[in-house]
Every structure is written in C-alpha cells, then in structure tokens.
Amino acid sequence: MLNEESFIRYIVDKKVRTQEDAINYLQHGPIASYEKYGFGLNLVYLKSTGTPIGMCGVLKRDELEYPDLGYAFLAEFVGKGYASEAAEKTLNVTMDTCSLKTVFAVTLPDNLRSNALLKNVGFSFKDTMELYGALNNRYEFHK
C-alpha cells in the first residue's frame, strides 16, 4: 500500500521497498507514535475475512498545532465506504481515549476523494497551508 501510486502522489513516498524498510517504518512511525503520544496508525481489515485493507489513525506532526487524521487504503477497497467508517471510529475512540478536543486533517486540493471524505465525517475547512513543500487544504474537527 505504501508503494501504490495514489499513496505516493497524495501522501509521500515512504521509500519502503524491502521487509527491512517495512520494519523500520513501523518501528519509527506507528509504534513510536503510540509509545510517545498514545495514538498512531491502526490496521484496517475486513471483519468478515480479516483481510488487511488499509490503515487509519491520528498522528502528531511537529508542523501542526493539533494531531491530525491520516488514512490510506489499498486501491481495490477505495470508494466503498471503508475509509469513512474507519475515520469516524478512529476519531471517536482516539479523541475520547486521549482527551483530544481538536483534530486536524490535511490533504492536497486535487485529492477530491479525501477532501469529500473529510467533509462527510464532520471536518470543517479551515484554510490552506504549506506542508512539506506543497499547498494543502487544512480541515479541523472538534468534539
């Protein structure tokens, strides 16, 4: 999933090419986030089969005032409602468990699916901001 065209285009090339790269990514990304903040990315899977289909979670980036929602799904599971379901559940559980009042989300303006999803799950457009050299739409969610 980290090497799918849409992930690289709309998120970033994490340069995960080998099993060692994947282990390093997990240790220094999601696992480190849970250890430091108590939240991070979660595996999303089909309840019926246990098939992994994506990831969704809340992240803390130094560049943002508040934690932000992140998600990515394998291409064959995009557009089927899984991302919305995962985003809603992630927001509710993480915000309650970690006592968060505000969560941001950022996405490129041309990522139409992501912009629509954020509005659909209750985010409000805040402004545009530069992040990692690109102009992004910034959304906020309040609980």
C-alpha positions in Angstrom: 0.0 0.0 0.0 2.8 2.4 0.8 4.1 1.9 -2.7 0.8 2.4 -4.5 0.7 5.3 -7.0 -2.1 7.2 -5.1 -0.2 6.9 -1.8 3.0 8.3 -3.3 1.1 11.0 -5.2 -1.2 12.2 -2.4 0.8 11.4 0.7 4.5 10.8 0.3 7.0 8.1 -0.9 8.0 6.4 2.3 10.7 4.5 0.4 9.6 1.2 1.8 10.9 -1.4 -0.7 12.1 -4.3 1.4 11.0 -6.2 4.5 13.7 -4.4 6.4 12.4 -1.0 5.2 8.9 -2.0 6.4 10.1 -3.0 9.8 12.0 0.3 10.1 8.9 2.3 9.0 6.7 0.5 11.6 9.2 0.9 14.4 9.9 4.6 13.8 6.4 5.5 12.6 3.3 3.9 14.1 4.9 2.1 17.0 7.0 5.1 18.1 3.9 7.3 17.8 2.0 5.0 20.2 4.9 5.0 22.7 5.2 8.8 22.6 1.6 10.1 22.3 -0.7 7.1 23.0 -2.1 7.2 19.4 -1.0 6.4 15.9 -1.9 4.4 12.8 -4.1 1.3 13.0 -4.5 -1.6 10.6 -7.9 -1.6 9.0 -9.2 -5.0 8.0 -12.4 -6.6 6.7 -14.4 -8.0 9.7 -15.7 -10.9 7.6 -12.3 -12.3 6.5 -9.6 -10.5 8.4 -8.1 -9.3 5.1 -6.0 -6.1 5.6 -7.3 -3.3 3.5 -5.7 -0.1 4.8 -4.6 2.0 7.7 -6.2 4.9 9.7 -5.2 6.8 12.7 -4.3 10.0 14.4 -0.8 11.3 14.1 1.2 14.1 15.7 3.3 16.2 13.4 5.6 19.0 14.6 4.3 21.2 11.8 0.7 21.1 13.1 -0.7 22.6 16.2 -3.0 19.6 16.8 -2.8 15.9 16.0 -4.2 15.0 12.5 -6.2 12.2 11.0 -4.3 10.1 8.5 -5.6 7.2 6.3 -4.7 5.1 3.3 -6.4 2.1 1.6 -5.5 -0.4 -1.0 -6.8 0.6 -4.4 -9.4 -2.2 -4.6 -11.0 -1.0 -1.4 -11.3 2.7 -2.2 -14.7 4.2 -2.8 -16.6 1.5 -0.8 -17.1 3.4 2.5 -14.4 1.7 4.4 -12.3 4.9 4.8 -15.3 6.9 6.2 -16.2 4.1 8.6 -12.6 3.9 9.8 -12.2 7.7 10.1 -15.4 8.1 12.2 -14.5 5.3 14.5 -10.9 6.4 14.8 -11.9 10.0 15.7 -14.4 8.9 18.3 -12.2 6.4 20.0 -8.9 8.3 19.9 -10.5 11.7 20.9 -12.3 10.1 23.8 -9.4 7.9 25.0 -6.7 10.6 24.6 -9.0 13.5 25.7 -8.4 15.4 22.4 -10.7 18.3 21.7 -9.5 19.2 18.2 -8.0 17.1 15.4 -6.7 18.5 12.1 -6.6 16.8 8.7 -4.5 17.9 5.7 -4.9 16.9 2.1 -3.8 18.1 -1.3 -6.5 20.2 -3.0 -6.7 17.9 -6.0 -7.3 14.8 -3.8 -11.0 15.1 -4.4 -11.9 11.8 -2.6 -10.0 12.8 0.6 -11.5 16.3 0.6 -15.0 14.9 0.3 -14.4 12.2 2.9 -13.2 14.8 5.5 -16.3 16.9 5.0 -18.5 13.8 5.1 -17.2 12.7 8.5 -17.6 16.2 10.0 -14.4 18.1 9.4 -14.7 21.8 8.5 -12.4 23.5 6.1 -10.0 25.8 8.0 -7.5 27.2 5.5 -4.7 26.3 3.1 -1.2 25.8 4.4 2.2 24.8 3.1 3.3 21.4 4.3 6.4 19.6 3.1 6.7 21.9 0.1 3.1 21.6 -1.1 0.0 23.6 -0.6 -2.6 21.6 1.4 -6.2 22.1 2.5 -6.3 22.1 6.3 -9.5 20.8 8.0 -10.5 20.7 11.7 -12.7 18.5 13.7 -14.0 19.5 17.2 -15.5 17.2 19.8 
